[in-house]
Amino acid sequence: PLSGHQANQAVTSIDLNFYEHLNVRGTVKIQWHGQENGDVRQYLYLLDSNKQKEEFVDAVLKGIYSYAFRDSYEFKSEEDVDSPLVLQIAFHMDNWLLDAGGGNSFLHMYGGDIKVPEFVAKNRIFPIRLSSLEKQTVHITVKIPDSFDVEVPESFALANEYISNHVQYTYKDHLLQLDQELNNLKVDVPLDQIDSLRASWEKISQANRKGVLLKARKK
């Protein structure tokens, strides 16, 4: 029998810090649990070299921030198959902020977007059958320089029998935080429900495009 979505988690924690010229250094820590743990361990086991492992790490990082460059990485609990597998990456980014005009900047906290998955592609002629239920959790903290005020998007929530998503931004004392939770609640989606599921994913994708506005303070 399939385990519940709570058991099959990928938990991502990210800490970001600005340095010179508003470039960014950060760390990302990912913990894989349950089915996610088994899938990643199996993939790594089949790799032939350390270079392929580094390519996997870089693909994980680029999937979060496409402009990021890896400085170092470490796997934890790699030999203990009964524990969650943990990957920690130190990285830097030189092109994270987008120019919003007037000295203002715009940033996407997590990868810039969550795209509509391929399994709800248009013109699908087969029902969806996923391999497992799963939960994705993301927590990001960013220390904002004193030269900016911050305007965050409103919280977003969507829930139905197939998926649920919640996004919450908070800002206090120069610390910006994003908490996001995405749950896949069913493995079987009949053909007559795929259009509804696609519409839900598109709403999630649109919500994640909003990002955060950094407004330059007047001197």
C-alpha positions in Angstrom: 0.0 0.0 0.0 1.1 3.6 -0.7 2.2 5.6 2.3 0.6 9.0 2.9 1.9 12.3 1.5 3.3 13.3 4.9 5.7 10.4 4.9 7.2 11.2 1.5 8.6 14.6 2.0 11.3 16.7 0.5 12.1 19.5 3.0 14.2 22.4 1.6 15.7 25.1 3.9 17.6 28.1 2.3 19.5 30.9 4.0 20.6 33.8 1.8 22.8 36.8 2.6 23.7 39.9 0.5 27.3 40.9 0.1 29.0 43.5 -2.1 27.0 44.9 -5.0 23.8 43.1 -3.7 25.1 39.7 -4.9 24.2 36.7 -2.8 25.8 33.9 -0.9 23.7 31.1 0.6 23.2 27.6 1.7 20.5 25.1 0.8 19.8 22.0 2.8 17.4 19.4 1.4 16.2 16.4 3.3 14.5 13.5 1.5 12.1 11.2 3.4 10.1 8.1 2.6 9.7 7.4 -1.1 11.6 10.5 -1.9 14.5 9.2 0.1 14.5 5.9 -1.7 14.2 7.4 -5.2 17.1 9.7 -4.7 19.3 7.0 -3.1 18.6 4.6 -6.0 19.5 7.3 -8.5 22.8 8.1 -6.8 23.6 4.4 -6.5 23.4 4.0 -10.3 25.8 6.8 -11.0 29.3 5.7 -12.2 31.5 8.6 -11.0 31.9 11.5 -8.6 31.6 13.8 -11.7 28.1 12.4 -12.3 27.3 13.0 -8.6 28.5 16.6 -8.9 26.3 17.0 -12.0 23.3 15.8 -10.0 24.1 18.3 -7.2 24.4 21.1 -9.8 21.1 20.1 -11.4 19.4 20.3 -7.9 20.8 23.7 -7.3 20.0 25.1 -10.8 16.4 23.8 -10.3 16.1 26.2 -7.3 18.1 29.2 -8.6 19.2 29.1 -12.3 21.8 31.8 -11.7 23.5 30.0 -8.8 27.0 28.5 -8.7 28.1 25.8 -6.4 30.9 26.5 -3.9 30.8 23.2 -2.0 28.5 20.3 -1.2 28.1 17.5 1.3 25.8 14.5 1.5 24.8 13.3 5.1 23.4 9.9 6.1 24.5 8.5 2.8 25.4 5.2 4.3 22.5 5.1 6.8 19.6 4.0 4.6 17.2 4.1 7.6 17.7 7.9 7.9 16.6 10.7 5.6 19.2 11.5 3.0 20.5 15.1 3.4 22.2 17.3 0.8 23.8 20.6 1.8 25.1 23.0 -0.8 27.0 26.3 -0.4 26.5 28.6 -3.4 26.7 32.2 -4.6 24.6 34.2 -7.1 25.7 37.4 -9.0 22.4 38.1 -10.9 19.6 37.4 -8.4 17.9 40.8 -8.3 16.0 42.2 -11.3 15.9 45.9 -12.0 12.4 47.3 -11.2 13.3 51.0 -12.0 13.9 54.0 -9.8 16.5 52.2 -7.7 14.0 49.5 -6.9 14.7 45.7 -7.3 12.5 42.7 -7.8 13.3 39.2 -6.6 11.9 35.7 -6.8 12.5 33.9 -3.6 12.4 30.3 -4.9 13.5 29.5 -8.5 11.4 32.2 -10.1 8.5 29.9 -10.9 6.8 26.6 -10.2 5.8 25.3 -13.7 2.8 23.2 -14.6 4.0 19.6 -14.5 4.3 17.6 -17.7 1.8 15.0 -16.4 -1.0 17.5 -16.8 0.0 18.3 -20.4 -2.8 19.4 -22.8 -4.3 16.8 -25.1 -3.5 13.9 -22.7 -5.3 10.7 -23.7 -4.4 8.6 -20.7 -5.4 9.0 -17.0 -2.7 10.1 -14.6 -1.1 7.4 -12.4 1.7 8.8 -10.2 4.1 6.6 -8.3 3.5 8.1 -4.8 1.8 10.7 -2.7 4.3 13.4 -1.6 4.8 16.7 0.2 7.2 19.5 -0.7 8.2 22.0 2.0 10.3 25.1 1.4 11.6 27.6 4.1 13.7 30.5 3.0 15.2 33.4 5.0 16.9 36.5 3.6 18.6 39.3 5.4 17.6 42.5 3.6 20.0 45.5 3.5 18.9 48.7 5.4 18.8 50.6 2.0 15.5 48.9 1.1 11.9 48.7 2.2 10.1 45.5 1.4 6.7 44.9 -0.3 5.6 41.2 -0.1 2.8 39.5 -2.0 -0.4 38.4 -0.2 -0.5 34.8 1.1 -1.8 32.3 -1.4 -3.7 29.0 -0.7 -5.3 26.5 -2.9 -6.8 23.1 -1.9 -8.8 20.4 -3.6 -8.9 16.6 -3.5 -5.7 16.3 -5.7 -3.3 19.0 -4.5 -2.9 21.7 -1.9 -0.5 24.6 -1.9 0.1 27.4 0.7 2.6 30.3 0.3 3.2 32.8 3.1 5.7 35.7 3.0 6.7 37.6 6.2 9.0 40.5 6.8 10.2 41.9 10.1 13.4 43.5 11.4 15.1 43.3 8.0 14.4 39.5 7.8 12.4 38.3 4.9 10.9 34.8 5.1 9.0 32.5 2.7 7.2 29.4 3.8 5.7 27.2 1.2 4.0 23.8 1.3 2.9 21.8 -1.7 1.0 18.4 -1.3 0.2 15.8 -3.9 -2.8 14.0 -2.4 -3.8 11.4 -5.0 -2.0 9.2 -7.4 -4.9 8.5 -9.7 -6.5 11.3 -11.8 -9.2 10.3 -14.4 -9.2 11.9 -17.8 -12.3 14.0 -17.0 -10.5 15.6 -14.0 -7.2 16.5 -15.8 -8.4 19.9 -17.0 -9.4 20.9 -13.5 -6.1 19.8 -12.2 -4.2 21.7 -14.9 -6.1 24.8 -14.0 -5.1 24.4 -10.3 -1.4 24.0 -11.3 -1.6 27.1 -13.5 -3.0 29.1 -10.5 -0.1 27.9 -8.4 2.4 28.9 -11.1 0.9 32.4 -11.4 1.0 32.9 -7.6 4.7 32.0 -7.6 5.6 34.5 -10.3 4.7 37.5 -8.0 7.9 37.7 -6.0 9.0 40.5 -3.7 9.6 44.2 -4.4 12.6 45.9 -2.8 11.9 49.6 -2.7 15.0 51.9 -2.5 14.8 54.3 0.5 15.3 57.9 -0.3 18.6 59.3 1.1 
